[in-house]
Amino acid sequence: MKTLKNLKNDLHHVFIDGDAKSQQMARVLVLLDVPLMFLVLVICHFV
């Protein structure tokens, strides 16, 4: 439960407030990068 709260706070600081620390930005990058890279690889496999 604490992890989900941390991720929610990180997303809020990065996208809403814009005052995120570098550690928060790195967590959001990893959180968004993994699913996006999966989608890119799946789409490129069928093209």
Rosetta constraint file for C-alpha pairs under 8 A:
AtomPair CA 1 CA 5 HARMONIC 6.44 0.50
AtomPair CA 2 CA 6 HARMONIC 6.22 0.50
AtomPair CA 3 CA 7 HARMONIC 6.24 0.50
AtomPair CA 4 CA 8 HARMONIC 6.11 0.50
AtomPair CA 5 CA 9 HARMONIC 6.10 0.50
AtomPair CA 6 CA 10 HARMONIC 6.05 0.50
AtomPair CA 7 CA 11 HARMONIC 6.13 0.50
AtomPair CA 7 CA 27 HARMONIC 7.83 0.50
AtomPair CA 7 CA 28 HARMONIC 7.62 0.50
AtomPair CA 8 CA 12 HARMONIC 6.14 0.50
AtomPair CA 9 CA 13 HARMONIC 6.11 0.50
AtomPair CA 10 CA 14 HARMONIC 6.10 0.50
AtomPair CA 10 CA 20 HARMONIC 7.27 0.50
AtomPair CA 10 CA 24 HARMONIC 5.35 0.50
AtomPair CA 10 CA 25 HARMONIC 7.34 0.50
AtomPair CA 10 CA 27 HARMONIC 7.57 0.50
AtomPair CA 10 CA 28 HARMONIC 6.77 0.50
AtomPair CA 11 CA 15 HARMONIC 5.93 0.50
AtomPair CA 11 CA 16 HARMONIC 7.64 0.50
AtomPair CA 11 CA 28 HARMONIC 6.44 0.50
AtomPair CA 12 CA 16 HARMONIC 5.11 0.50
AtomPair CA 12 CA 17 HARMONIC 6.45 0.50
AtomPair CA 13 CA 17 HARMONIC 4.87 0.50
AtomPair CA 13 CA 18 HARMONIC 5.64 0.50
AtomPair CA 13 CA 19 HARMONIC 5.80 0.50
AtomPair CA 13 CA 20 HARMONIC 5.02 0.50
AtomPair CA 13 CA 24 HARMONIC 7.88 0.50
AtomPair CA 14 CA 18 HARMONIC 4.98 0.50
AtomPair CA 14 CA 19 HARMONIC 6.50 0.50
AtomPair CA 14 CA 20 HARMONIC 5.12 0.50
AtomPair CA 14 CA 24 HARMONIC 7.34 0.50
AtomPair CA 14 CA 25 HARMONIC 6.39 0.50
AtomPair CA 14 CA 28 HARMONIC 7.76 0.50
AtomPair CA 20 CA 24 HARMONIC 5.96 0.50
AtomPair CA 20 CA 25 HARMONIC 6.37 0.50
AtomPair CA 21 CA 25 HARMONIC 6.36 0.50
AtomPair CA 22 CA 26 HARMONIC 6.16 0.50
AtomPair CA 23 CA 27 HARMONIC 6.34 0.50
AtomPair CA 24 CA 28 HARMONIC 6.33 0.50
AtomPair CA 25 CA 29 HARMONIC 6.09 0.50
AtomPair CA 26 CA 30 HARMONIC 6.26 0.50
AtomPair CA 27 CA 31 HARMONIC 6.05 0.50
AtomPair CA 28 CA 32 HARMONIC 6.11 0.50
AtomPair CA 29 CA 33 HARMONIC 5.67 0.50
AtomPair CA 30 CA 34 HARMONIC 6.16 0.50
AtomPair CA 31 CA 35 HARMONIC 7.66 0.50
AtomPair CA 32 CA 36 HARMONIC 6.41 0.50
AtomPair CA 33 CA 37 HARMONIC 5.95 0.50
AtomPair CA 34 CA 38 HARMONIC 6.27 0.50
AtomPair CA 35 CA 39 HARMONIC 6.29 0.50
AtomPair CA 36 CA 40 HARMONIC 6.22 0.50
AtomPair CA 37 CA 41 HARMONIC 6.10 0.50
AtomPair CA 38 CA 42 HARMONIC 6.17 0.50
AtomPair CA 39 CA 43 HARMONIC 6.07 0.50
AtomPair CA 40 CA 44 HARMONIC 6.01 0.50
AtomPair CA 41 CA 45 HARMONIC 6.06 0.50
AtomPair CA 42 CA 46 HARMONIC 6.82 0.50
AtomPair CA 43 CA 47 HARMONIC 6.46 0.50
